Amino acid sequence: MSSSPTLSCHLYYVFLQSATIFYILFHGTLAVYFIPFASAFFVTKQRKSNRVLPFFDMAAAVRMPSANQPKSMTRPTRWSDVVEEAYRFQIAGYRDEIEYREVQKTDHVDRWPHNGYVKKLVRRDGCFYYYNRTRECPDKQINKTKLYEY
């Protein structure tokens, strides 16, 4: 009785700021894949076999662990400047200013000079959100906004 040949595949990967480079050694042949983070294709190695599979939930796989995790979360009942600040960051896809600074690797947030509200944010996909000088958070969105405590 003949046995089926085993699949010999080794996967190595390097995370960069804007992409991941995969080095796959398959029966002595080296294949190199450059996959930008904006792509919906991600390669992972299955645990019980040596097959390389496509994985489409890339946002969960690429997110880097943060040292500044919040200890608690509350929902406001009234509008305030703190709620306005949180609303603007959450509309752009961030938890708060701390996460924005970690992801964008910057200490600068564009603000309106007369009231200090956030003026412009960069989303995770590189597009920009521009905000008005006045209040942006409508009353029906106040209780949907999350306030985090560290």
ZASEFI-594667 format. One line per 5 residues: their letters; for each residue x, y, z of N, C-alpha, C. Coordinates in pm, 1 decimal. Each point is the difference from the previous one (the first is absolute). Example, Ala and Ser with C-alpha at 12.3 -4.5 7.8 and 13.67 -1.06 7.14 Angstrom:
ZASEFI-594667
AS> 1319.0 -569.0 780.0 -89.0 119.0 0.0 90.0 120.0 0.0; -35.0 105.0 -72.0 82.0 119.0 6.0 -77.0 109.0 73.0
end
This chain:
ZASEFI-594667
MSSSP> 84.2 -116.4 0.0 -84.2 116.4 0.0 89.2 123.3 0.0; -27.0 89.2 -90.3 81.8 121.5 -8.3 -64.3 110.1 82.9; 84.6 77.0 61.3 -51.2 112.3 79.3 7.1 127.6 -82.9; -88.6 89.6 28.1 -0.1 126.2 -74.6 117.6 85.7 45.9; 58.1 76.8 -91.2 113.9 84.7 37.2 -44.6 110.0 96.2
TLSCH> 88.3 35.4 91.3 -32.0 106.8 94.6 32.1 134.8 -61.6; -74.6 97.5 40.0 17.8 136.1 -48.6 98.6 71.2 90.7; 110.8 43.9 -55.7 101.9 69.2 78.3 -6.0 148.5 -32.9; -51.7 76.7 92.9 -16.2 143.1 -22.3 32.8 73.9 128.3; 86.5 99.8 -8.2 36.5 81.8 114.6 -38.1 144.1 -29.7
LYYVF> -63.9 64.9 96.7 -48.3 136.0 -17.9 71.2 92.4 97.0; 60.2 105.9 -53.4 62.7 104.0 80.2 -62.1 131.8 -42.1; -18.2 90.7 95.0 -61.3 127.3 -35.4 64.4 112.5 79.0; -6.7 120.7 -58.7 54.3 121.0 60.3 -108.1 106.6 -8.1; -40.1 56.4 114.7 -97.6 108.7 1.5 73.6 132.4 -16.6
LQSAT> -39.3 76.8 -98.8 51.9 134.5 -19.5 -109.2 98.6 38.5; 30.5 129.6 -11.6 -98.4 101.7 37.8 -120.6 -1.4 -93.8; 21.1 -25.8 -127.5 -110.4 9.0 -94.6 -29.5 -131.0 -72.7; 73.9 -106.2 30.4 -21.3 -125.2 -71.2 62.4 -115.0 77.7; -23.4 -118.7 -49.9 62.0 -119.6 55.1 70.5 -71.2 -113.6
IFYIL> 120.7 -46.8 26.0 74.4 -77.6 -98.5 0.3 -144.7 47.4; -44.5 -91.6 -86.5 -1.5 -142.2 31.2 106.4 -70.0 -83.2; 79.7 -81.5 66.3 98.2 -84.6 -66.4 -49.0 -142.9 17.6; -31.6 -67.6 -108.5 -50.7 -136.3 6.5 100.3 -90.7 -69.6; 53.4 -94.7 75.5 95.2 -97.4 -53.1 -77.6 -128.1 -25.4
FHGTL> -17.0 -36.1 -127.6 -81.9 -113.8 -39.2 85.2 -95.8 -80.9; 36.5 -113.3 58.1 84.8 -100.9 -65.3 124.5 62.0 -61.4; 66.4 85.3 75.3 124.6 59.1 -46.5 -17.0 123.5 -86.2; -122.1 38.2 -35.4 -24.6 119.0 -81.1 -48.1 112.3 91.6; 61.5 116.0 -11.7 -35.6 113.9 83.5 -97.2 90.2 -75.0
AVYFI> -112.5 29.0 61.8 -97.6 93.5 -55.9 -12.7 116.8 96.9; 1.3 121.7 -53.8 -9.8 120.3 81.9 -127.7 73.6 -39.3; -83.7 32.0 99.0 -124.5 72.2 -23.6 2.0 129.1 79.7; -32.9 109.1 -65.7 -10.1 131.3 63.8 -147.7 35.3 3.1; -59.7 7.2 118.5 -143.6 23.4 12.2 -22.8 128.4 78.1
PFASA> -49.5 107.2 -64.8 -29.1 124.0 73.3 -115.8 -20.1 95.9; -2.4 79.2 109.1 -104.2 -14.0 100.4 -137.3 35.3 -54.7; -9.0 76.7 -105.1 -130.0 35.8 -56.3 -61.8 -116.7 -75.5; 79.1 -102.8 -26.7 -48.8 -115.5 -73.6 -90.4 -85.3 87.7; -90.6 -74.0 -61.3 -89.9 -87.4 75.3 52.6 -142.4 4.8
FFVTK> 123.7 -24.3 -40.1 55.5 -134.5 -3.0 108.2 -11.8 105.6; -8.2 -103.0 77.8 97.5 -22.7 106.3 30.7 -148.4 2.0; 123.3 -37.5 20.1 38.6 -139.9 -2.9 28.0 -46.4 141.3; -51.8 -113.7 34.5 26.2 -57.0 131.8 31.1 -147.8 -15.3; 62.4 -58.1 99.8 35.6 -140.8 -4.1 -96.5 -76.9 88.4
QRKSN> -59.4 -103.8 -54.5 -94.5 -79.8 75.6 75.9 -83.5 102.2; -57.5 -19.8 116.3 71.6 -63.4 110.6 26.3 -148.4 -23.3; -96.5 -78.7 -46.9 15.6 -144.8 -8.4 63.6 -47.3 -129.7; 14.2 84.1 -97.3 65.9 -40.7 -123.5 92.1 112.1 -44.7; 69.0 -23.4 -107.8 96.2 98.4 -49.3 -53.1 79.2 -118.2
RVLPF> -132.3 1.7 -19.3 -55.3 74.7 -112.5 -7.5 148.4 32.3; 24.1 82.8 -98.5 -12.9 144.7 15.1 -138.1 38.9 -49.9; -76.8 69.1 83.9 -138.8 31.7 -31.3 -22.4 149.9 -9.3; -93.5 45.2 -85.0 -36.1 142.1 2.2 -83.5 29.2 123.9; 18.0 118.0 53.5 -72.3 41.4 120.6 -49.7 140.5 -24.3
FDMAA> -131.3 22.4 7.3 -56.3 126.1 -44.3 -33.7 97.8 111.7; 16.1 -36.7 125.1 -25.4 93.7 108.8 130.8 67.7 37.5; 49.8 82.8 -89.5 132.7 57.1 17.6 6.1 105.0 109.1; -107.0 73.3 21.9 3.0 106.5 100.2 30.3 -55.1 138.5; -55.0 -114.0 33.0 25.7 -59.0 131.5 141.1 -55.4 8.6
AVRMP> 53.5 -49.0 -109.4 131.8 -61.9 2.9 112.5 101.8 1.2; -20.6 115.5 -60.3 106.6 97.6 -15.1 7.3 96.8 116.4; -108.2 18.2 73.1 -2.4 97.9 108.2 107.7 -33.1 102.3; 83.8 96.8 28.0 109.5 -18.8 94.0 -51.3 15.0 142.9; 50.7 -80.5 93.7 -43.1 15.9 139.0 48.5 131.5 56.9
SANQP> -81.6 60.7 82.3 31.3 130.2 55.7 34.6 -12.6 147.5; 95.9 80.9 44.1 35.8 1.4 141.1 -102.8 78.8 80.1; -69.7 93.0 -64.1 -97.4 85.3 68.5 -141.3 -50.9 -24.2; -39.5 -103.9 69.6 -135.8 -51.2 -10.9 -86.8 66.1 106.8; -122.2 38.7 -34.9 -86.3 64.1 99.8 -44.7 -99.3 107.4
KSMTR> -21.5 53.3 119.2 -44.5 -83.1 112.6 -152.1 -7.5 8.0; -67.5 105.8 -44.3 -146.3 -1.8 2.7 -55.3 90.2 -109.5; -129.3 -20.5 -28.8 -67.6 77.8 -102.9 -135.9 42.0 55.1; -36.7 126.1 -24.1 -131.7 49.5 39.0 -64.7 68.3 -119.2; -130.4 12.7 5.9 -73.9 71.3 -104.2 -59.7 126.1 60.9
PTRWS> 18.6 112.9 -67.3 -51.3 126.6 55.4 -151.0 12.3 -19.0; -58.6 87.1 79.9 -143.2 29.2 -13.6 -24.2 143.1 -46.7; 101.2 87.1 13.9 -9.7 139.5 -43.8 120.6 36.2 -84.9; -20.7 99.5 -86.3 108.8 48.4 -83.0 96.3 82.8 84.5; 128.9 -13.4 -29.1 104.2 83.6 59.8 117.3 3.1 -97.4
DVVEE> 101.0 78.8 31.8 118.4 6.0 -85.8 71.3 -135.1 -6.3; -1.6 -73.9 108.6 63.6 -132.6 3.3 -74.0 -96.2 -93.0; -132.1 6.6 0.5 -80.5 -84.3 -88.4 25.8 37.5 -145.6; 7.9 129.1 -28.4 28.0 46.6 -136.3 134.1 -51.9 -49.2; 100.6 6.4 85.7 134.1 -48.9 -34.2 -3.9 -149.7 -31.4
AYRFQ> -63.5 -78.3 87.6 -8.4 -145.0 -20.2 -78.4 -33.1 -126.5; -108.1 72.3 -24.9 -82.7 -23.9 -118.5 81.3 18.6 -128.2; 78.8 104.3 -7.2 78.5 26.8 -120.7 103.3 -109.5 -25.3; 66.5 -46.8 103.2 97.2 -108.0 -18.7 -69.9 -130.3 -38.0; -114.5 -28.4 59.0 -68.6 -125.4 -28.3 -63.3 -1.6 -138.4
IAGYR> -41.3 114.6 -50.8 -50.4 7.3 -137.4 111.8 -33.9 -98.9; 122.5 39.1 32.7 114.3 -27.7 -87.3 53.4 -142.0 17.9; -54.6 -76.4 94.6 39.9 -139.3 15.0 98.2 -28.1 111.8; 17.0 93.6 91.5 92.7 -18.4 111.4 -76.9 1.2 131.3; 56.8 -63.0 100.7 -62.0 -2.5 132.4 3.1 138.2 62.5
DEIEY> 118.1 63.7 -4.0 19.0 132.9 57.7 131.6 57.0 -51.7; 41.6 112.2 56.1 122.2 65.8 -46.4 123.3 -85.5 24.4; 1.0 -76.6 106.2 115.7 -85.1 30.3 19.7 -104.0 -109.2; -107.4 -66.0 -41.3 11.8 -99.2 -106.8 37.2 66.8 -132.4; -54.7 117.7 -27.0 33.7 71.9 -122.7 149.8 27.8 -7.5
REVQK> 57.3 46.2 109.7 143.3 30.7 1.7 84.4 -125.2 -15.6; -43.4 -112.4 56.6 73.4 -125.6 -15.0 -3.2 -49.6 -143.9; -117.9 0.5 -60.2 -14.7 -54.1 -135.0 67.7 89.9 -102.7; -20.6 131.3 9.4 57.1 93.0 -97.3 145.1 35.3 30.4; 48.7 -39.1 117.8 138.3 28.0 41.7 31.0 149.3 -8.6
TDHVD> -85.9 79.8 61.6 16.2 144.2 0.0 -40.3 56.2 135.6; 53.2 115.8 31.6 -40.5 70.6 120.9 -88.4 119.1 -33.1; -22.7 23.9 -129.6 -73.3 118.3 -43.2 -140.7 -38.1 -46.3; -98.5 68.4 55.2 -138.8 -12.7 -44.3 -44.4 139.8 -40.2; -47.8 16.9 -124.6 -45.5 131.5 -46.5 -125.8 40.7 75.2
RWPHN> 4.0 121.6 58.7 -112.0 49.8 79.6 -36.2 141.5 -42.5; -127.2 36.1 24.2 -43.7 136.5 -23.0 59.2 87.3 109.8; 58.5 115.5 -35.3 68.4 81.2 101.3 -92.9 65.5 101.8; -121.9 34.0 -37.2 -85.4 75.6 92.0 -68.8 -86.7 105.8; -23.4 -128.9 -26.9 -67.0 -83.3 100.7 73.1 -131.2 30.1
GYVKK> 101.2 -34.6 -77.1 78.6 -120.5 26.1 -61.4 -129.5 -49.8; -113.3 6.3 -71.5 -59.6 -121.3 -54.8 89.5 -56.1 -110.2; -11.6 -129.5 -23.5 77.2 -64.9 -105.7 -45.6 54.1 -134.8; 96.2 36.7 -83.3 -28.8 58.5 -131.1 8.7 -104.3 -111.2; 103.3 -85.4 6.1 24.1 -96.4 -108.1 62.9 -125.5 58.7
LVRRD> -46.4 -117.5 -46.3 57.6 -127.8 40.4 26.3 -85.3 -123.0; 100.7 -83.7 8.8 31.4 -95.0 -106.4 -60.4 -134.1 39.2; -83.8 -55.4 -86.8 -58.5 -131.1 27.9 105.7 -107.8 -17.9; -32.8 -122.3 37.7 94.8 -111.6 -11.8 34.0 -31.0 -145.0; -91.2 29.2 -92.3 27.0 -28.0 -140.9 68.5 116.2 -71.2
GCFYY> 36.7 105.8 73.4 73.8 111.0 -58.7 -85.5 117.2 -43.8; -131.4 -14.9 -2.3 -88.8 110.8 -35.3 -10.9 95.8 118.3; -47.8 119.8 -27.5 -9.2 102.3 103.5 -144.6 25.8 39.1; -20.9 32.0 126.2 -126.3 51.4 50.6 23.3 144.9 38.6; -84.3 90.1 -50.7 5.9 141.6 35.6 -123.9 34.1 82.0
YNRTR> 19.1 71.5 110.0 -109.8 33.0 90.3 -23.0 150.4 4.0; -125.0 39.2 28.3 -36.7 140.5 13.0 52.6 57.6 130.9; -8.8 132.9 9.5 42.3 67.9 123.6 -100.2 -20.4 112.2; -123.2 -23.5 -36.1 -106.5 -11.8 99.7 -26.5 -147.0 32.9; -96.5 -21.1 83.6 -35.4 -133.8 45.6 -37.5 -91.3 -116.2
ECPDK> 52.8 -122.8 1.0 -29.3 -98.9 -104.0 -86.5 -114.7 51.5; 7.3 -27.6 127.6 -69.5 -115.3 58.8 -148.6 31.2 18.6; -88.7 -64.8 -76.0 -143.4 25.1 18.3 -49.5 -65.0 129.7; -112.6 48.1 49.4 -54.1 -50.1 126.7 -24.2 -150.8 -1.8; -44.2 -53.9 -112.4 -30.1 -143.5 -3.9 126.2 -87.2 -2.4
QINKT> 116.9 60.2 -21.9 125.7 -75.9 1.1 74.2 9.8 133.2; -47.8 81.4 92.4 71.4 20.6 126.7 12.8 -130.7 77.2; -109.6 -75.0 14.7 7.3 -123.3 78.1 67.5 -114.9 -75.0; 30.6 17.1 -127.3 73.6 -101.5 -75.9 150.6 22.6 5.9; 39.7 117.6 45.7 142.0 32.5 14.0 54.7 -69.1 124.2
KLYEY> 124.0 -45.8 -9.1 62.6 -70.1 112.4 110.5 86.1 59.3; 1.5 10.5 131.7 105.0 71.8 71.8 83.8 -103.1 74.3; 130.4 -0.5 -26.3 89.8 -99.3 58.8 80.5 61.1 113.2; 25.2 -79.7 103.6 82.4 41.4 113.3 120.9 -91.5 7.4; 114.7 59.4 30.1 125.4 -75.6 6.6 50.7 -9.7 141.6
end
